[in-house]
Amino acid sequence: MGRSRRGVMSERLKFELADELGIGDVVRRDGGYFGNVPSRDCGNLVRLAIERAERTIADGR
C-alpha cells in the first residue's frame, strides 16, 4: 500500500472553511484531525468548498 494520497484542499482552506462553519475549534482541539467532526459538518464543509470553487470559476479567476 505505501502510496500517499494528496488532498484536494489545502490545510489552510480546510481550516478557513471550518472556521466559517463554526467547527474550527473542534478541529484545532484535536490537533487538526477532522475525524471527530460530525459527518453532517464534514458534508457542509465539502458543500461550502464546492460553492466557493464554483464562484471562483464563474468569476474567471
N, C-alpha and C positions, 0 to 999 in steps of 0.2 A: 504494500500500500504506500509507502513512503512519499507519495506526492502531496505537495502542499497546495492548498486551494487559495486562490487570490480572491478577496472580496470585491464585490461590485462597488460598494460605497466606501468612501474613506472613513476612517475613525472619526475625524473631525465632523463630517456630515452626520454620522450616526448620533454623535453627542448633541449636535446642534438641533437635530430633529427631536431627539429625546427630551431636550430642554423645552422645546416648543410644545411638546405634548404633556409636559409636567412629570415626566418619569426619569429625568436626568439624575435626580438624587438617588433613585433606586440603583441605577447602573453604576454610578460613582461609588456608592456604598459597597457594592460588590466587586470593586476593583476593575470596572469596565466590562464586566461579564453580563451579557444580556439574557443569560439562561434563566434568571429568576424574574424576568419581566413577564407578566401575564400575556398569553398568546393574543388576546384582543388588542393589547397595547402594541405588540410587535406588528400585528396586522395594520394598525393605524399608522405606525411608523413607515411601513412599506407604502401604504396608500399616499401618505404625505410626500414621500420621496418620489413616487411616480408623478404626482401632481406637479411637484417642483420641476422635475425633468421635462414634463410636457410644456410647462410655461416657458422654460428656457429654450426649448426647441421652437415654440411659437414666436418667441421674441427674437429669434435668429441669432442667438449668442453662440 
